[in-house]
Amino acid sequence: MEENIINKTYDFLLYLIPQIEKFPRSQKFLIADRIETNILDILNHLIRAYYSKKNSKVTELIETNIRLEQLRFLFRLCHDMKLISHKKFGILSEKLNEIGKMCGGWLKSIS
C-alpha cells in the first residue's frame, strides 16, 4: 500500500507539472510555485514515512494530510481565478482525493 501511494503521488506530479506550466507568467512564480512545492513536499513526506519507524510514520502522514489540504485550497483558488478549467479542476481534485484516502487508510492502519 505504501509504495502504491508514493507511485500515485509521483504520477499526479507528472500530470500536474504540464498543467501549471500553462499558468500566466504573473501566477507562475506565486501560485504555480507554491503548488509544485507542496506536491514535492507531499512526495518527500510519503517517502520518509515509508522508511520510518511507526511514530515517525504518523508524524509524516499527518504532515502529508496538511499539505493535501493546502493543495485543495490552492486548486480551488486556481479554479476561481480561472487558471484551470472546471474539467481540469475536477480531475485534479479527484486525483488529490484518491491520494488523501490512501494516506488516511495508511495512517489508520498504523494507529
CORLINDA-V603992 format. One record per residue. N is the residue number from 1. RES is the residue in one small letter. BURIAL is # if it has 9 or more other ideal C-beta (glycine too) atoms within 8 Angstrom, else .. Layout:
n->N res->RES burial->BURIAL
n->N res->RES burial->BURIAL
//
This chain:
n->1 res->m burial->.
n->2 res->e burial->#
n->3 res->e burial->.
n->4 res->n burial->.
n->5 res->i burial->#
n->6 res->i burial->#
n->7 res->n burial->.
n->8 res->k burial->#
n->9 res->t burial->#
n->10 res->y burial->#
n->11 res->d burial->.
n->12 res->f burial->#
n->13 res->l burial->#
n->14 res->l burial->.
n->15 res->y burial->#
n->16 res->l burial->#
n->17 res->i burial->#
n->18 res->p burial->.
n->19 res->q burial->#
n->20 res->i burial->#
n->21 res->e burial->.
n->22 res->k burial->.
n->23 res->f burial->#
n->24 res->p burial->.
n->25 res->r burial->.
n->26 res->s burial->.
n->27 res->q burial->#
n->28 res->k burial->#
n->29 res->f burial->.
n->30 res->l burial->.
n->31 res->i burial->#
n->32 res->a burial->#
n->33 res->d burial->#
n->34 res->r burial->#
n->35 res->i burial->#
n->36 res->e burial->#
n->37 res->t burial->.
n->38 res->n burial->#
n->39 res->i burial->#
n->40 res->l burial->#
n->41 res->d burial->#
n->42 res->i burial->#
n->43 res->l burial->#
n->44 res->n burial->.
n->45 res->h burial->#
n->46 res->l burial->#
n->47 res->i burial->#
n->48 res->r burial->#
n->49 res->a burial->#
n->50 res->y burial->#
n->51 res->y burial->.
n->52 res->s burial->#
n->53 res->k burial->.
n->54 res->k burial->.
n->55 res->n burial->.
n->56 res->s burial->#
n->57 res->k burial->#
n->58 res->v burial->#
n->59 res->t burial->.
n->60 res->e burial->#
n->61 res->l burial->#
n->62 res->i burial->#
n->63 res->e burial->#
n->64 res->t burial->#
n->65 res->n burial->#
n->66 res->i burial->.
n->67 res->r burial->#
n->68 res->l burial->#
n->69 res->e burial->.
n->70 res->q burial->#
n->71 res->l burial->#
n->72 res->r burial->#
n->73 res->f burial->.
n->74 res->l burial->#
n->75 res->f burial->#
n->76 res->r burial->#
n->77 res->l burial->#
n->78 res->c burial->#
n->79 res->h burial->#
n->80 res->d burial->.
n->81 res->m burial->.
n->82 res->k burial->.
n->83 res->l burial->#
n->84 res->i burial->#
n->85 res->s burial->.
n->86 res->h burial->.
n->87 res->k burial->.
n->88 res->k burial->#
n->89 res->f burial->#
n->90 res->g burial->.
n->91 res->i burial->#
n->92 res->l burial->#
n->93 res->s burial->#
n->94 res->e burial->.
n->95 res->k burial->#
n->96 res->l burial->#
n->97 res->n burial->.
n->98 res->e burial->#
n->99 res->i burial->#
n->100 res->g burial->#
n->101 res->k burial->.
n->102 res->m burial->#
n->103 res->c burial->#
n->104 res->g burial->#
n->105 res->g burial->#
n->106 res->w burial->#
n->107 res->l burial->#
n->108 res->k burial->.
n->109 res->s burial->.
n->110 res->i burial->#
n->111 res->s burial->.
//
